[in-house]
Amino acid sequence: MPGLIVPPFDEEPWPTLGPQVVDLIEDGATFGPGDLRGEPAVVDDEKRALIYRAYEIFPRGHPKEGRRRFKEVDISLRKGTAKTELAAWVAWAELHPEGPVRFDGWDADGEPVGRPVRDPYIPMVAYTEEQTEELAYAALKVMCEEGDHAYLFDAALERITRVDGSGKAVALAAAPDSRDGARTTFQHFDESHRMKTARLLLAHQTMMANIPKRPIADPWSLSTTTAGVPGEGSVAETEKQMAEDIAAGKAKNPQFFFFHREAGKQHDLETEDGLRAAIVEASGPAVAAWSDIDSIAALYTKPSTDKAYFERVWLNRWVASSRQVFNPVRWAKELARPGMIPDDEPIVVGFDGARWRDACGFIGTHIETGLQMPLASWENDALTDDWEVTDEQVDGALAEIMKRWSVFLVYADPPRFEANVAKWSGNYGEKKVVEWYTNRPRQIGQAMRAYKTAQTTGEVTNNGDERFARHISNARKGDLNVLDDDDTPLWTIYKERPDSPLFIDLAMAGCISWQARLDALAKGGWQKKQRRKVIAMG
C-alpha cells in the first residue's frame, strides 16, 4: 500500500476493544447525511482494521495493563471514503452510555472487556464555524437522532448529550472553553489539512495539551483529513512530518498512530489505465469496490480541472497548489540556513504590510550572501477587527535595525504608512529610505520574477523563520496583464482570497528586500570599510 503507516501493523496483534466497538456501531449507528442517511452502519474491512488499531490496549501483566496504546490517532484518506462517518461512529461509541470503549477487565478467554466512559466530554473541531454542522458533528447528530439507539441521546444543534444528561459532544471551531478544556475524554479534528491559521494551530496545541489532564478517563485524540498543500504548516502537515520522522528513526512517540493511503508515483495519469489504477490504489480495496471510479477519472480529463487539486483530493497526494508561486518545500528545507545575519553586516531592508487586519514586517537581506530573515514582524493572529500596527512599533523597529546593522537601502511600500516612510526618509536620508510602491505592474512583476528565479537557483536563502515560510507558502500568483520587454507575462502575488487569514505580507517584503539587494549590487559602495590599522613606533 503506497503511503505510510506508523507504527507498522504488528505480526502479533495487541489486545483491542475494537471488535466490541465495531459490533456496537453496526448494531445501533447509522450513516450520516447523504445517499445512505439513516441506513444502518456498515464498517468496511479497512475501517474495521483502523478501529481495531485505535482501540489497542496494553496486554495483561504490562505496567500499563488495559490502558490505551495510542493517545493520538491520525487518519489520512482521499475524498469520498466516508472518513467523516468513521470519525462520527467513533464519537458515537465514545458518547454512548453502553459504549465498550475503555478497559474493564478480561473475560474467561483472556479477551479484554470494555465499559463506557463516565461523564464523557467530546469536542469536535471543524476549520470554520460554518463547517461544524456539515462535517463529523453533523453525521453524529443524525446517528443520535435517527438510529435504533436514538432514545439514548438528546441531540441539539451545538451539543449532544446522553438522555440522562451525563456527558456531551459539542461542535467547535476553536479551542474548548477554559472551564471544559480539562474535561476532554475524546476529541476529533475534521479536515486537519485546512487547520493552518494561527488561531486554529493554537487551538490544536491547546486541545492536545488537555489530553493528559483527565488520566482516569484515558482520553485520546483523532484527526481525519485529506492531503493538503505542502508548506502551509497545517496541523495535518505537522502530523505527517512527525510520522515521517518516526519512520526514519529521527523521533519517537509510542503513543502516536498514523495511517496515510495515497496513489503511488508509478502510475501514468495521462493514460486511462494509469489514471484508473491510481484512483483505485488511493481508494483501497474496500472503498474502490463501491466507488464510481469512471466518474472520478472523468474529472481529471476536463480542461478546466486543476490537476494539482485533483491529485490532493482524489489521489491523496501532498502536491503544491497550481496557483502557489513559490516552492514551499524548497524554501523551508533546501534554502533554509538557520542562524542570524551578524550585527554590523551590510544589509538591505524591505518593508510591506497592512496597518490593520493582516500582517506587517521588515525583511532584511544580507547583501554579500543573499540570506534573508525577518527583522521585525506583526501578525493579526487572533483575526480581531481592532488589531493595529502602531507608529511606535514600526518607527521603533526601524530605529533598532539601523543601530544593529549597516543598512545600505530600505525599500518601503508606503500605503497606510505614508507619514512613517516620509519620516524615515528625513531621519536616515532620502537615498537610503526609498518609497517603493508595489502597485506598479511592471516594476513589481520584474521584481517577483527575479525573486522566484533567485529561489530556483538558490541565490537567496533564509534563516528558517516559520512565519516567513508560511507567508511564502501562502502567496498565490496573479497575472498583471503586462508583458516584459521580451513579451514575458508578468505577475505578482495575492492572498488566496481578499478575506483570507493566510497572510503574505512578509513574502512581499522579502521580494522588495531582494530587489533592494539587486540594486545595491548594481550600485556598489555597500562593502564594509576596512578599519585602518595604526602601528605605534617605539
C-alpha positions as CSV (number, residue, x, y, z in Angstrom):
1,M,0.0,0.0,0.0
2,P,1.6,3.3,-1.0
3,G,1.5,5.7,1.8
4,L,2.7,5.5,5.4
5,I,1.7,3.5,8.5
6,V,3.4,4.4,11.8
7,P,4.0,2.2,13.6
8,P,3.5,-0.7,11.1
9,F,0.9,-3.3,11.9
10,D,2.4,-5.9,14.3
11,E,2.8,-9.6,13.5
12,E,1.4,-10.4,16.9
13,P,-1.7,-8.3,17.4
14,W,-2.2,-6.3,20.5
15,P,-5.3,-6.8,22.7
16,T,-8.0,-4.4,21.4
17,L,-11.5,-3.3,22.3
18,G,-12.0,-2.7,18.6
19,P,-14.3,-5.8,17.9
20,Q,-16.7,-4.7,20.6
21,V,-16.7,-1.1,19.4
22,V,-17.4,-2.2,15.8
23,D,-20.2,-4.5,17.0
24,L,-21.9,-1.6,18.8
25,I,-21.6,0.7,15.8
26,E,-23.1,-1.9,13.4
27,D,-25.9,-2.6,16.0
28,G,-27.1,0.9,16.5
29,A,-25.3,3.6,14.5
30,T,-26.2,4.8,11.0
31,F,-24.7,6.6,8.0
32,G,-24.8,10.4,8.2
33,P,-26.1,13.0,5.7
34,G,-26.1,11.8,2.1
35,D,-27.5,8.9,0.0
36,L,-27.3,6.4,2.8
37,R,-28.6,8.7,5.5
38,G,-30.2,6.8,8.3
39,E,-29.2,3.4,6.9
40,P,-27.5,1.0,9.4
41,A,-23.8,1.5,9.7
42,V,-21.6,-1.0,7.8
43,V,-17.9,-0.9,8.7
44,D,-15.7,-2.0,5.8
45,D,-12.6,-4.0,6.3
46,E,-10.1,-1.1,6.2
47,K,-12.1,1.0,8.7
48,R,-12.6,-2.1,10.9
49,A,-8.8,-2.5,10.9
50,L,-8.4,1.2,11.8
51,I,-10.9,1.0,14.7
52,Y,-9.2,-2.2,16.0
53,R,-5.8,-0.4,15.9
54,A,-7.2,2.8,17.5
55,Y,-8.5,0.8,20.4
56,E,-5.5,-1.3,21.1
57,I,-4.6,-1.6,24.8
58,F,-1.6,-2.8,26.8
59,P,-1.6,-6.6,27.4
60,R,-2.1,-8.5,30.7
61,G,0.9,-8.2,33.0
62,H,2.2,-4.9,31.5
63,P,2.7,-2.0,33.9
64,K,0.1,-0.1,31.8
65,E,-2.3,-3.1,31.5
66,G,-5.6,-2.2,30.0
67,R,-4.6,1.4,29.2
68,R,-4.9,2.8,25.7
69,R,-1.8,2.2,23.5
70,F,-2.4,5.3,21.4
71,K,-3.3,8.8,22.6
72,E,-3.2,10.4,19.1
73,V,-4.6,8.7,16.0
74,D,-4.3,10.4,12.6
75,I,-6.0,9.0,9.5
76,S,-5.4,10.4,6.0
77,L,-7.7,9.2,3.2
78,R,-8.8,10.5,-0.1
79,K,-12.1,12.4,-0.6
80,G,-15.2,10.3,-0.7
81,T,-14.0,7.4,1.5
82,A,-16.6,8.0,4.3
83,K,-13.9,9.1,6.8
84,T,-16.5,11.6,8.1
85,E,-18.7,8.6,9.1
86,L,-15.7,6.8,10.6
87,A,-15.0,9.8,12.9
88,A,-18.7,10.1,13.8
89,W,-19.0,6.4,14.5
90,V,-16.1,6.6,16.9
91,A,-17.5,9.7,18.6
92,W,-20.9,8.0,18.8
93,A,-19.4,5.0,20.6
94,E,-17.4,7.2,22.9
95,L,-20.6,9.1,23.9
96,H,-22.8,6.0,24.1
97,P,-23.9,5.2,27.6
98,E,-23.1,1.5,26.9
99,G,-20.0,2.1,24.7
100,P,-17.3,-0.5,25.4
101,V,-14.6,2.0,24.8
102,R,-12.4,1.7,28.0
103,F,-10.9,-1.4,29.6
104,D,-12.9,-3.2,32.3
105,G,-11.0,-6.4,32.8
106,W,-10.5,-9.7,31.0
107,D,-13.1,-12.4,30.1
108,A,-12.7,-16.2,30.6
109,D,-11.0,-16.4,27.2
110,G,-8.4,-13.8,28.1
111,E,-10.0,-11.2,25.8
112,P,-10.5,-7.6,27.1
113,V,-13.9,-6.4,28.1
114,G,-15.0,-2.8,27.5
115,R,-17.0,-0.3,29.5
116,P,-18.4,3.2,28.8
117,V,-16.7,6.5,29.8
118,R,-18.2,8.1,32.8
119,D,-19.3,11.7,32.0
120,P,-17.6,12.0,28.6
121,Y,-16.7,15.3,27.1
122,I,-16.2,15.2,23.3
123,P,-15.2,18.4,21.4
124,M,-15.4,18.0,17.6
125,V,-13.5,20.7,15.8
126,A,-14.0,22.0,12.3
127,Y,-11.9,24.6,10.5
128,T,-14.7,27.2,10.3
129,E,-17.9,27.8,12.2
130,E,-19.9,27.1,9.0
131,Q,-18.4,23.7,8.7
132,T,-19.3,22.4,12.2
133,E,-22.8,21.5,11.0
134,E,-21.5,19.9,7.8
135,L,-18.7,17.5,8.8
136,A,-18.4,14.8,11.5
137,Y,-20.6,16.6,14.1
138,A,-23.5,16.7,11.6
139,A,-23.1,12.9,11.0
140,L,-23.0,12.3,14.7
141,K,-26.2,14.3,15.1
142,V,-28.0,12.2,12.5
143,M,-26.9,9.0,14.2
144,C,-28.1,10.2,17.6
145,E,-31.5,11.3,16.1
146,E,-32.3,8.6,13.6
147,G,-30.5,5.4,14.7
148,D,-32.0,2.5,16.6
149,H,-30.3,3.8,19.8
150,A,-31.7,7.4,19.3
151,Y,-33.7,7.0,22.6
152,L,-30.4,7.1,24.5
153,F,-29.4,10.6,23.2
154,D,-30.7,14.2,23.4
155,A,-29.4,15.9,20.2
156,A,-29.3,19.7,19.6
157,L,-27.6,21.9,17.0
158,E,-24.5,22.6,19.0
159,R,-24.4,19.8,21.6
160,I,-25.5,16.2,22.1
161,T,-25.9,14.6,25.5
162,R,-26.9,11.3,26.9
163,V,-30.6,11.3,27.7
164,D,-29.8,11.3,31.4
165,G,-27.8,14.5,30.9
166,S,-24.4,13.0,31.6
167,G,-21.7,13.7,29.1
168,K,-21.8,15.7,25.9
169,A,-20.4,16.1,22.4
170,V,-20.0,19.7,21.2
171,A,-19.3,21.3,17.8
172,L,-16.4,23.8,17.9
173,A,-14.4,25.9,15.5
174,A,-11.8,26.9,18.2
175,A,-10.4,25.7,21.4
176,P,-12.8,24.5,24.1
177,D,-13.9,26.8,26.9
178,S,-11.4,27.1,29.6
179,R,-13.9,25.5,32.0
180,D,-14.3,22.5,29.8
181,G,-10.8,22.1,28.4
182,A,-9.5,19.8,31.2
183,R,-12.6,17.5,30.9
184,T,-11.9,16.1,27.4
185,T,-12.2,12.3,27.1
186,F,-12.1,12.1,23.3
187,Q,-11.7,14.8,20.7
188,H,-11.9,14.9,16.9
189,F,-10.2,17.3,14.4
190,D,-12.0,17.3,11.0
191,E,-10.1,18.0,7.8
192,S,-7.0,19.0,9.6
193,H,-5.2,19.9,6.4
194,R,-7.4,23.1,6.5
195,M,-6.3,23.9,10.0
196,K,-3.5,26.3,9.1
197,T,-4.3,29.7,10.6
198,A,-2.6,30.9,13.7
199,R,-5.9,30.7,15.6
200,L,-6.5,27.0,14.6
201,L,-2.9,26.0,15.2
202,L,-3.1,27.4,18.7
203,A,-6.5,25.7,19.3
204,H,-5.0,22.4,18.3
205,Q,-2.0,22.9,20.5
206,T,-4.2,23.9,23.5
207,M,-6.5,20.9,23.0
208,M,-3.7,18.4,22.7
209,A,-2.3,19.7,25.9
210,N,-5.7,18.9,27.6
211,I,-5.4,15.1,26.8
212,P,-3.2,14.3,29.9
213,K,-5.4,16.3,32.3
214,R,-8.0,13.5,32.9
215,P,-5.9,10.4,33.2
216,I,-8.6,8.2,34.8
217,A,-10.7,8.6,31.6
218,D,-7.8,7.5,29.4
219,P,-8.6,10.3,26.9
220,W,-7.4,10.4,23.3
221,S,-7.5,12.4,20.1
222,L,-8.5,11.6,16.5
223,S,-7.7,13.6,13.3
224,T,-9.2,12.7,9.9
225,T,-8.0,14.5,6.7
226,T,-7.3,14.5,3.1
227,A,-3.8,15.5,1.8
228,G,-3.2,19.3,1.8
229,V,-0.8,21.8,0.3
230,P,2.8,21.3,1.4
231,G,4.4,24.3,3.1
232,E,1.3,25.7,4.6
233,G,2.2,24.5,8.1
234,S,-1.2,22.9,8.7
235,V,-2.0,20.6,11.6
236,A,-2.1,17.7,9.1
237,E,1.3,18.6,7.7
238,T,2.9,18.7,11.1
239,E,1.4,15.3,11.9
240,K,2.7,13.9,8.6
241,Q,6.2,15.2,9.3
242,M,6.1,13.6,12.8
243,A,5.2,10.3,11.2
244,E,7.9,10.6,8.6
245,D,10.5,11.4,11.3
246,I,9.4,8.4,13.4
247,A,9.6,6.1,10.4
248,A,13.1,7.4,9.6
249,G,14.2,6.9,13.2
250,K,14.6,10.6,13.8
251,A,11.9,10.8,16.5
252,K,10.0,8.6,18.9
253,N,6.4,8.8,20.0
254,P,4.9,5.4,21.0
255,Q,1.5,7.0,21.7
256,F,1.1,8.1,18.1
257,F,-0.6,6.1,15.3
258,F,-0.6,7.5,11.7
259,F,-2.3,6.0,8.7
260,H,-2.0,7.6,5.2
261,R,-3.1,6.0,1.9
262,E,-2.2,7.5,-1.4
263,A,-1.7,6.6,-5.1
264,G,1.9,5.6,-5.9
265,K,4.0,7.6,-8.2
266,Q,4.4,4.7,-10.7
267,H,1.0,5.5,-12.3
268,D,0.9,7.5,-15.6
269,L,-2.1,9.8,-15.0
270,E,-2.2,10.7,-18.7
271,T,-3.2,7.2,-19.7
272,E,-6.7,5.8,-19.0
273,D,-5.3,2.7,-17.3
274,G,-2.8,4.6,-15.2
275,L,-5.3,7.1,-14.0
276,R,-7.8,4.4,-13.0
277,A,-5.1,2.4,-11.3
278,A,-4.1,5.5,-9.3
279,I,-7.6,6.2,-8.1
280,V,-8.2,2.5,-7.2
281,E,-4.9,2.5,-5.2
282,A,-5.7,5.7,-3.4
283,S,-9.2,4.3,-2.6
284,G,-8.1,1.0,-1.1
285,P,-9.9,-2.3,-2.0
286,A,-12.9,-1.7,0.2
287,V,-13.7,1.8,-1.0
288,A,-12.8,1.0,-4.6
289,A,-15.5,-1.7,-4.6
290,W,-18.3,0.8,-4.3
291,S,-16.8,4.0,-5.8
292,D,-17.6,5.4,-9.2
293,I,-14.0,5.2,-10.5
294,D,-15.1,6.2,-14.0
295,S,-16.7,9.4,-12.9
296,I,-13.8,10.4,-10.8
297,A,-11.4,9.7,-13.7
298,A,-13.6,11.8,-16.0
299,L,-13.0,14.8,-13.7
300,Y,-9.2,14.7,-14.4
301,T,-9.7,14.9,-18.2
302,K,-11.8,18.1,-18.1
303,P,-9.8,21.1,-19.5
304,S,-11.0,23.2,-16.5
305,T,-9.7,20.8,-13.9
306,D,-7.0,21.9,-11.5
307,K,-4.8,18.8,-11.7
308,A,-2.9,19.6,-8.6
309,Y,-6.1,19.9,-6.7
310,F,-7.3,16.6,-8.2
311,E,-4.2,14.8,-7.0
312,R,-4.6,16.1,-3.5
313,V,-8.3,15.3,-3.0
314,W,-8.7,12.1,-5.2
315,L,-5.2,10.6,-5.0
316,N,-4.4,11.9,-1.5
317,R,-1.0,13.2,-2.6
318,W,0.7,16.1,-0.9
319,V,1.3,18.3,-4.0
320,A,1.7,22.1,-4.3
321,S,-1.2,24.2,-5.4
322,S,-1.2,25.1,-9.1
323,R,-1.5,28.8,-8.0
324,Q,1.3,28.6,-5.5
325,V,4.0,30.9,-6.7
326,F,7.0,29.7,-4.7
327,N,8.0,26.2,-3.8
328,P,7.4,26.0,-0.1
329,V,9.3,22.7,0.4
330,R,12.4,24.1,-1.2
331,W,12.1,27.3,0.8
332,A,11.7,25.5,4.1
333,K,14.1,22.6,3.6
334,E,16.6,23.3,0.8
335,L,17.0,27.1,1.2
336,A,16.9,27.3,5.0
337,R,20.1,28.2,6.8
338,P,19.3,28.5,10.5
339,G,21.0,31.4,12.1
340,M,21.1,35.2,12.1
341,I,22.7,37.9,10.0
342,P,25.6,39.1,12.1
343,D,25.5,42.5,13.7
344,D,27.1,45.4,11.8
345,E,26.9,43.5,8.5
346,P,25.7,45.4,5.4
347,I,22.1,44.6,4.7
348,V,19.1,46.0,2.7
349,V,15.6,46.0,4.1
350,G,12.1,45.6,2.6
351,F,9.0,46.8,4.4
352,D,5.4,45.9,3.5
353,G,2.2,45.2,5.2
354,A,-1.1,46.4,6.5
355,R,-1.7,48.7,9.4
356,W,-5.0,47.0,10.1
357,R,-6.4,43.4,9.7
358,D,-3.5,41.4,8.3
359,A,0.3,41.5,8.9
360,C,3.3,43.8,8.5
361,G,7.0,43.4,8.7
362,F,10.6,44.3,7.8
363,I,12.7,41.7,5.9
364,G,16.4,42.1,5.9
365,T,18.8,40.7,3.2
366,H,22.5,40.2,3.8
367,I,24.0,41.8,0.7
368,E,27.0,39.6,0.5
369,T,25.4,36.2,0.8
370,G,21.7,36.7,0.0
371,L,20.5,35.4,3.3
372,Q,17.0,36.8,4.3
373,M,15.4,37.0,7.7
374,P,12.5,38.9,9.4
375,L,13.9,41.8,11.4
376,A,10.5,42.7,12.9
377,S,7.0,41.5,12.1
378,W,3.5,41.7,13.4
379,E,0.5,39.4,12.6
380,N,-3.1,39.6,13.4
381,D,-3.1,36.1,15.0
382,A,-6.5,36.4,16.6
383,L,-8.1,37.9,13.5
384,T,-9.6,40.7,15.5
385,D,-11.1,43.8,13.9
386,D,-9.3,46.2,16.3
387,W,-5.8,44.9,15.5
388,E,-3.4,47.7,14.5
389,V,0.3,48.2,13.9
390,T,1.2,51.5,15.6
391,D,3.6,54.2,14.6
392,E,5.6,53.5,17.7
393,Q,6.1,49.8,16.7
394,V,7.3,50.4,13.1
395,D,9.3,53.5,13.9
396,G,11.0,51.8,16.9
397,A,11.7,48.7,14.9
398,L,13.5,50.6,12.1
399,A,15.5,52.6,14.6
400,E,16.7,49.3,16.2
401,I,17.5,47.9,12.8
402,M,19.5,51.0,11.9
403,K,21.5,50.7,15.1
404,R,22.2,46.9,14.8
405,W,23.2,46.6,11.2
406,S,24.9,48.6,8.5
407,V,21.8,49.4,6.4
408,F,22.5,50.4,2.8
409,L,19.0,50.6,1.5
410,V,15.4,50.5,2.7
411,Y,12.6,49.9,0.2
412,A,9.3,50.6,1.8
413,D,5.8,50.2,0.4
414,P,4.1,53.4,1.7
415,P,0.2,52.8,1.7
416,R,-1.2,53.3,5.2
417,F,2.3,54.2,6.4
418,E,3.0,57.3,4.2
419,A,3.9,59.6,7.1
420,N,6.2,57.0,8.6
421,V,8.1,56.4,5.4
422,A,8.4,60.2,4.9
423,K,9.8,60.5,8.4
424,W,12.2,57.6,7.9
425,S,13.5,59.3,4.7
426,G,14.0,62.5,6.6
427,N,15.7,60.8,9.5
428,Y,18.0,58.5,7.6
429,G,18.3,60.1,4.3
430,E,16.2,60.0,1.1
431,K,18.8,58.0,-0.7
432,K,18.8,55.3,2.0
433,V,15.0,55.1,2.6
434,V,13.1,54.9,-0.7
435,E,9.4,54.7,-1.4
436,W,8.9,51.5,-3.4
437,Y,5.2,51.1,-4.4
438,T,4.2,47.5,-5.1
439,N,1.2,48.6,-7.2
440,R,3.3,49.4,-10.2
441,P,2.7,46.5,-12.5
442,R,6.0,46.4,-14.5
443,Q,8.2,47.1,-11.5
444,I,6.6,44.6,-9.2
445,G,6.3,42.0,-12.0
446,Q,10.0,42.2,-12.7
447,A,10.9,42.1,-9.0
448,M,8.7,39.0,-8.5
449,R,10.3,37.2,-11.4
450,A,13.8,37.9,-10.1
451,Y,12.8,36.8,-6.6
452,K,11.4,33.5,-7.9
453,T,14.5,33.0,-10.1
454,A,16.7,33.5,-7.0
455,Q,14.8,30.8,-5.1
456,T,15.1,28.4,-8.1
457,T,18.8,28.9,-8.4
458,G,19.5,29.0,-4.7
459,E,20.9,32.5,-4.7
460,V,18.5,33.6,-2.0
461,T,18.4,31.7,1.3
462,N,16.5,32.2,4.6
463,N,17.1,31.7,8.3
464,G,14.3,29.2,8.7
465,D,11.8,31.5,10.3
466,E,8.4,29.7,10.5
467,R,6.2,32.8,10.0
468,F,8.2,33.9,7.0
469,A,8.0,30.4,5.5
470,R,4.2,30.4,6.0
471,H,3.8,33.7,4.1
472,I,6.0,32.4,1.3
473,S,3.8,29.3,1.1
474,N,0.6,31.4,1.2
475,A,1.5,33.5,-1.8
476,R,-0.7,32.9,-4.8
477,K,0.0,34.0,-8.4
478,G,-2.0,36.8,-10.0
479,D,-1.4,37.9,-13.6
480,L,-0.8,41.6,-14.2
481,N,-1.8,41.7,-17.9
482,V,1.6,43.4,-18.6
483,L,4.4,42.0,-20.8
484,D,8.0,42.5,-20.2
485,D,10.3,43.7,-22.9
486,D,10.8,40.2,-24.1
487,D,7.0,39.6,-24.2
488,T,7.1,37.6,-21.0
489,P,3.9,37.8,-19.0
490,L,4.4,39.5,-15.6
491,W,2.7,38.6,-12.4
492,T,2.6,39.4,-8.7
493,I,1.3,37.8,-5.5
494,Y,-2.0,37.9,-3.8
495,K,-3.8,36.1,-0.9
496,E,-5.9,33.2,-1.9
497,R,-8.9,35.5,-1.4
498,P,-9.2,39.0,-0.1
499,D,-10.6,38.0,3.3
500,S,-8.2,35.0,3.8
501,P,-6.5,34.7,7.1
502,L,-3.5,33.3,5.3
503,F,-1.2,36.3,5.1
504,I,1.5,37.0,2.5
505,D,2.9,40.4,3.6
506,L,6.3,39.0,4.6
507,A,6.6,37.4,1.2
508,M,6.0,40.7,-0.4
509,A,8.5,42.4,1.9
510,G,11.0,39.6,1.0
511,C,10.6,40.4,-2.7
512,I,11.1,44.1,-2.1
513,S,14.2,43.4,0.0
514,W,15.6,41.2,-2.7
515,Q,15.1,43.9,-5.3
516,A,16.9,46.3,-2.9
517,R,19.8,43.8,-2.9
518,L,20.0,43.6,-6.6
519,D,20.0,47.4,-6.8
520,A,22.7,47.6,-4.1
521,L,24.9,45.2,-6.0
522,A,24.5,47.2,-9.2
523,K,25.2,50.5,-7.5
524,G,28.2,49.3,-5.4
525,G,29.7,51.0,-2.4
526,W,27.9,48.8,0.1
527,Q,31.0,46.9,1.3
528,K,32.2,47.3,4.8
529,K,35.0,49.8,5.1
530,Q,38.2,48.2,6.4
531,R,39.4,49.9,9.6
532,R,42.8,51.5,9.2
533,K,45.5,49.9,11.4
534,V,47.7,52.3,13.4
535,I,51.1,51.0,14.3
536,A,52.9,52.8,17.1
537,M,56.6,53.1,16.5
538,G,58.7,52.9,19.6
